[in-house]
Amino acid sequence: MHGNPHLVSDVMTRTVVTVGREATFKEIVRILEEHEVSALPVLDGAGQIVGVVSEADLLPKEEFRDDDPDRRTQMRRLADLAKAGAVTAQDLMSAPALTIHDGATLAQAARTMARHGVKRLPVVDGAGALCGVVSRSDLLKVFLRPDEELAVEIRQHVVPLLAPPPATADAVRVEVRDGVVTLTGQLDDESLVPVAARLVRAVEGVIDVRCHLGGATGAPDGPS
């Protein structure tokens, strides 16, 4: 694998607002409002994360405030009805907490968020202690990498795989503009032409790849 993938620890927010099991409903709402977040990790007395309380966990109290649900609704939404009557984080939170390890890659974090439909994940270290929180917007920070930084990584870690030294310097030219990479040049091994775009697209922060590489016996490819 070329380069070193960015990890959750590279982009996460390290200052995390939390609540204890006994935090009251009103206290939770106030903290969410003050810190402009949509969810809070819930910690036990030892500082271990035991759950997460989110806006979605709080809304049933308003939804069922003046409603008397029928039997079918009661059976279908037992968990929401229980939260509608809850007054502390212990009874409001979703548990166990869905977390991500600080050594996970950004791709792993993105897949976890997508699979579970969440906007942020508490981050834990090797001992299971809370050490940060990562959000969707944190994962997108990788696309702010400067063009020249992307070009340097591609030249140093991808191009040598396509054109081993001493041909490396002249075989493949790399240009990056607004995160879009353009490859031009000629490869001795024509079978590597379709591989080039895949390797470059795997570089974190690359938005798109335009491949204009030719093989030793073939004409240059069109845009990928």
MOWOWO-V952555 format. One record per pair of residues at least 6 apart in sequence whose ideal C-beta (glycine too) atoms are under 6 Angstrom apart, sorted by the first residue. I is the first residue (numbers start at 1). GAP is how many residues later the second one is. If there is no record, write none. Layout:
# MOWOWO-V952555
i = (I & I)
gap = (GAP & GAP)
This chain:
# MOWOWO-V952555
i = (2 & 2 & 3 & 3 & 5 & 6 & 6 & 6 & 7 & 8 & 8 & 8 & 8 & 8 & 8 & 9 & 11 & 11 & 12 & 12 & 12 & 13 & 13 & 14 & 16 & 17 & 18 & 18 & 19 & 19 & 19 & 21 & 21 & 22 & 23 & 25 & 28 & 38 & 38 & 39 & 39 & 40 & 41 & 41 & 41 & 41 & 42 & 42 & 42 & 42 & 42 & 43 & 44 & 49 & 49 & 49 & 51 & 51 & 51 & 51 & 52 & 52 & 53 & 53 & 53 & 57 & 57 & 60 & 60 & 60 & 61 & 64 & 83 & 86 & 97 & 98 & 99 & 99 & 100 & 100 & 100 & 100 & 102 & 102 & 102 & 106 & 109 & 110 & 119 & 120 & 120 & 121 & 122 & 122 & 123 & 123 & 123 & 124 & 125 & 142 & 142 & 143 & 145 & 147 & 150 & 150 & 151 & 151 & 153 & 154 & 154 & 154 & 155 & 158 & 158 & 159 & 159 & 160 & 162 & 162 & 162 & 162 & 163 & 163 & 171 & 172 & 172 & 173 & 173 & 175 & 179 & 180 & 180 & 181 & 181 & 181 & 182 & 183 & 183 & 183 & 184 & 185 & 186 & 187 & 187 & 188 & 190 & 190 & 190 & 190 & 193 & 193 & 193 & 196 & 196 & 197 & 197 & 197 & 200 & 201 & 209 & 210 & 211 & 211 & 212 & 214)
gap = (155 & 156 & 150 & 154 & 100 & 100 & 136 & 198 & 96 & 92 & 94 & 96 & 101 & 115 & 126 & 93 & 127 & 130 & 111 & 120 & 122 & 119 & 120 & 118 & 117 & 18 & 23 & 25 & 21 & 23 & 70 & 68 & 69 & 66 & 66 & 62 & 25 & 16 & 17 & 13 & 15 & 13 & 8 & 11 & 81 & 89 & 8 & 9 & 11 & 47 & 51 & 6 & 6 & 48 & 73 & 81 & 42 & 43 & 44 & 46 & 42 & 45 & 36 & 39 & 40 & 26 & 35 & 20 & 23 & 24 & 23 & 20 & 9 & 6 & 25 & 18 & 23 & 25 & 9 & 12 & 21 & 23 & 21 & 23 & 29 & 33 & 25 & 29 & 17 & 13 & 15 & 13 & 8 & 11 & 8 & 9 & 11 & 6 & 6 & 62 & 63 & 62 & 60 & 29 & 26 & 55 & 23 & 25 & 50 & 20 & 46 & 49 & 19 & 41 & 42 & 9 & 13 & 8 & 10 & 25 & 30 & 34 & 8 & 9 & 14 & 11 & 13 & 11 & 12 & 7 & 28 & 27 & 28 & 19 & 25 & 28 & 28 & 13 & 28 & 30 & 28 & 28 & 28 & 26 & 28 & 28 & 25 & 26 & 27 & 28 & 20 & 22 & 28 & 15 & 17 & 12 & 14 & 27 & 9 & 8 & 15 & 13 & 10 & 13 & 8 & 6)
